[in-house]
């Protein structure tokens, strides 16, 4: 099947030496403002503004103008090689949507977003995704609060044992039975006090933890 003239021109452009290709693109960029059917510079152009046609243009005029616009603004066309790729695709999509609208294929048309609009939406989407990742992350468990009762218990045991150990040399000269009875009495007394203190500290910790959980729920 024979290739179209536009396709042949595009294929031929790729075989041009690189320095000549850059010169051609620079020339095209310098004459872009003089393109007869340049893409509107303002945002959200209307279909008839994209086609450079009055509102009452015939279907034949619309079709001929569409062919001209495709030749100029197709993403693979050498005539728009100076335009960034993303903007070339956005313009061509706007031209296709405008052509469908002018032919009556759609009752309404939303103007295709410009390159700046697409970039802005991309930034907003990335920021929203980052925020969702942070908020959906399971909270890290704080194990330090669970160690508090054990620390209190260890301190109480240390306070109870050290005085008993210090009194041992003084009691060595006393009768063994008296020392044993006194040691048992002291151990029982310190043990009861230690248990009561541990229970009291554990109760205080439990109340503080319940109050903190209640505040978090509210």
C-alpha positions as CSV (number, residue, x, y, z in Angstrom):
1,X,0.0,0.0,0.0
2,X,1.6,3.3,-1.0
3,X,2.5,5.7,1.8
4,X,0.8,9.1,2.1
5,X,2.8,12.2,1.3
6,X,2.8,13.2,5.0
7,X,4.1,9.8,6.1
8,X,6.8,9.9,3.4
9,X,7.9,13.3,4.6
10,X,8.1,12.2,8.2
11,X,10.2,9.1,7.3
12,X,12.5,11.2,5.1
13,X,13.1,13.6,7.9
14,X,14.6,10.9,10.1
15,X,17.3,10.2,7.4
16,X,18.5,13.8,7.4
17,X,21.9,14.3,9.1
18,X,21.6,15.4,12.7
19,X,23.1,18.9,12.2
20,X,20.7,19.6,9.3
21,X,17.8,18.2,11.3
22,X,18.5,20.6,14.2
23,X,18.7,23.5,11.7
24,X,15.4,22.5,10.2
25,X,13.8,22.4,13.7
26,X,15.3,25.7,14.6
27,X,13.9,27.2,11.4
28,X,10.5,25.7,12.2
29,X,10.6,27.1,15.7
30,X,11.4,30.6,14.4
31,X,8.5,30.5,12.0
32,X,6.0,28.9,14.4
33,X,4.3,32.2,15.1
34,X,3.6,32.5,11.4
35,X,1.8,29.2,11.1
36,X,-1.6,29.9,9.4
37,X,-3.5,27.6,11.8
38,X,-1.5,27.9,15.0
39,X,-3.0,26.5,18.2
40,X,-4.7,29.1,20.4
41,X,-2.5,30.5,23.1
42,X,-5.2,31.0,25.7
43,X,-6.5,28.2,27.9
44,X,-9.6,26.2,27.1
45,X,-10.1,27.3,23.5
46,X,-13.5,26.7,21.9
47,X,-13.8,24.2,19.0
48,X,-14.3,26.9,16.3
49,X,-11.3,28.8,17.7
50,X,-9.1,25.7,17.4
51,X,-10.2,25.3,13.8
52,X,-10.0,29.0,13.0
53,X,-13.5,28.9,11.5
54,X,-16.6,30.9,12.1
55,X,-19.5,29.3,14.0
56,X,-21.5,28.7,10.8
57,X,-18.8,26.8,8.9
58,X,-20.0,24.0,6.6
59,X,-19.1,20.3,7.2
60,X,-16.9,20.4,4.1
61,X,-14.9,23.4,5.5
62,X,-14.6,21.6,8.8
63,X,-13.2,18.5,7.2
64,X,-10.7,20.4,5.1
65,X,-9.5,22.4,8.0
66,X,-9.2,19.2,10.1
67,X,-6.8,17.8,7.5
68,X,-4.7,20.9,7.6
69,X,-4.6,20.9,11.4
70,X,-3.5,17.2,11.4
71,X,-0.8,17.9,9.0
72,X,0.5,20.8,11.2
73,X,-0.2,19.6,14.7
74,X,0.2,15.8,14.6
75,X,2.7,14.7,17.3
76,X,4.9,13.1,14.6
77,X,4.8,16.1,12.3
78,X,8.0,18.0,11.7
79,X,6.1,21.2,11.8
80,X,5.6,21.0,15.5
81,X,8.9,19.4,16.5
82,X,9.8,22.5,18.6
83,X,6.8,21.9,20.9
84,X,7.3,19.6,24.0
85,X,6.0,16.1,23.4
86,X,3.3,16.3,26.2
87,X,2.0,19.5,24.8
88,X,1.9,18.1,21.3
89,X,-0.3,15.2,22.4
90,X,-2.5,17.5,24.4
91,X,-3.0,19.8,21.4
92,X,-3.8,16.9,19.1
93,X,-6.3,15.5,21.5
94,X,-8.0,18.9,21.7
95,X,-8.1,19.1,17.9
96,X,-9.7,15.6,17.7
97,X,-12.3,16.5,20.3
98,X,-13.1,19.8,18.6
99,X,-13.5,17.9,15.3
100,X,-16.0,15.5,16.8
101,X,-17.9,18.4,18.4
102,X,-18.1,20.4,15.2
103,X,-19.4,17.3,13.3
104,X,-22.1,16.9,16.0
105,X,-20.8,13.7,17.5
106,X,-21.0,15.1,21.0
107,X,-23.6,17.5,22.4
108,X,-21.1,19.2,24.7
109,X,-17.3,19.3,24.8
110,X,-14.9,19.9,27.6
111,X,-11.8,21.6,26.4
112,X,-8.8,19.4,26.8
113,X,-6.5,20.5,29.6
114,X,-3.4,22.3,28.6
115,X,0.1,21.2,29.4
116,X,0.2,23.3,32.5
117,X,-3.1,21.9,33.7
118,X,-1.9,18.4,33.2
119,X,1.3,19.1,35.1
120,X,-0.6,20.7,38.0
121,X,-3.0,17.7,38.2
122,X,0.0,15.4,38.3
123,X,1.6,17.3,41.2
124,X,-1.8,17.2,43.0
125,X,-2.1,13.5,42.5
126,X,1.4,12.8,43.7
127,X,0.9,14.9,46.8
128,X,-2.5,13.2,47.5
129,X,-0.9,9.8,47.2
130,X,2.0,10.7,49.5
131,X,-0.6,12.0,52.1
132,X,-2.6,8.8,51.9
133,X,0.4,6.6,52.4
134,X,1.3,8.5,55.5
135,X,-2.2,8.5,57.0
136,X,-2.7,4.8,56.2
137,X,0.5,3.7,57.8
138,X,-0.2,1.6,61.0
139,X,0.9,3.5,64.1
140,X,4.2,2.4,65.6
141,X,3.7,0.5,68.9
142,X,5.2,2.3,71.9
143,X,6.6,-0.4,74.2
144,X,8.3,2.0,76.6
145,X,5.0,2.6,78.6
146,X,4.8,-1.2,79.3
147,X,8.2,-1.2,81.0
148,X,7.3,1.4,83.6
149,X,5.7,-1.1,86.1
150,X,8.8,-3.4,85.9
151,X,11.1,-0.4,86.6
152,X,9.1,0.6,89.6
153,X,9.1,-3.0,90.9
154,X,12.9,-3.3,90.4
155,X,13.5,-0.1,92.4
156,X,11.3,-1.2,95.2
157,X,13.1,-4.5,95.5
158,X,16.5,-2.8,95.5
159,X,15.3,-0.4,98.3
160,X,14.1,-3.4,100.3
161,X,17.1,-5.7,99.9
162,X,19.9,-3.2,100.4
163,X,19.0,-2.3,104.0
164,X,18.6,-5.9,104.9
165,X,22.1,-6.7,103.5
166,X,23.6,-3.8,105.3
167,X,22.3,-5.0,108.7
168,X,23.7,-8.5,108.2
169,X,27.2,-7.8,109.7
170,X,25.7,-6.2,112.8
171,X,23.5,-9.2,113.4
172,X,26.3,-11.8,113.0
173,X,27.3,-11.5,116.7
174,X,23.8,-12.2,117.9
175,X,22.4,-15.7,118.5
176,X,21.5,-17.5,115.3
177,X,17.9,-18.2,116.3
178,X,17.3,-14.5,117.1
179,X,18.9,-13.4,113.9
180,X,16.8,-15.9,111.9
181,X,13.6,-14.8,113.6
182,X,14.3,-11.1,113.1
183,X,15.3,-11.7,109.5
184,X,12.0,-13.6,108.8
185,X,10.1,-10.8,110.4
186,X,11.9,-8.1,108.4
187,X,11.5,-10.1,105.2
188,X,7.8,-10.5,105.8
189,X,7.4,-6.8,106.6
190,X,9.4,-5.6,103.6
191,X,7.7,-8.2,101.4
192,X,4.2,-7.0,102.3
193,X,5.2,-3.3,101.9
194,X,6.9,-4.1,98.6
195,X,3.8,-6.0,97.3
196,X,1.5,-3.1,98.4
197,X,3.7,-0.6,96.7
198,X,4.0,-2.6,93.5
199,X,0.2,-3.0,93.4
200,X,-0.3,0.7,94.1
201,X,2.1,1.7,91.2
202,X,0.5,-0.8,88.9
203,X,-3.0,0.6,89.7
204,X,-1.8,4.2,89.1
205,X,-0.3,3.2,85.8
206,X,-3.5,1.4,84.7
207,X,-5.6,4.4,85.5
208,X,-3.2,6.7,83.6
209,X,-3.3,4.4,80.6
210,X,-7.1,4.2,80.6
211,X,-7.3,8.0,80.8
212,X,-4.9,8.3,77.9
213,X,-6.9,5.9,75.7
214,X,-10.1,7.8,76.6
215,X,-8.5,11.1,75.5
216,X,-7.4,9.5,72.2
217,X,-10.9,8.2,71.5
218,X,-12.4,11.7,72.0
